[in-house]
Amino acid sequence: MRRELKEETGLEANDFAADAGWVTVVDGALIMHVKVLRAAEPAEALRARVRAHIARERQPELADIRIVRGPRHLDAAIPPFVAAFLTWHFGGC
């Protein structure tokens, strides 16, 4: 997880406090394990850092990063299994 976080976003695991445990979402053949990380830095600052990292990459793994603050920010661009986790996370189920 640490390596992927660094490779894809340029952020370090030490930038966050991790919640205890993992959340697993199963959607047909897809299985997603989520480790919730909490940052002291505001979302806008984290997004700026990630976008700067993406801009420096020759072949970035990500095209952009979005800030999702609640179910109202979910749309068709978010994969259903991610939307299911976020809906649960924000208390929508």
Secondary structure as UniProt FT lines:
FT   HELIX           2..9
FT   HELIX           13..15
FT   STRAND          16..18
FT   STRAND          23..27
FT   TURN            28..29
FT   STRAND          30..34
FT   STRAND          37..39
FT   HELIX           43..56
FT   HELIX           71..73
FT   TURN            76..77
FT   HELIX           80..89
FT   TURN            90..91
//
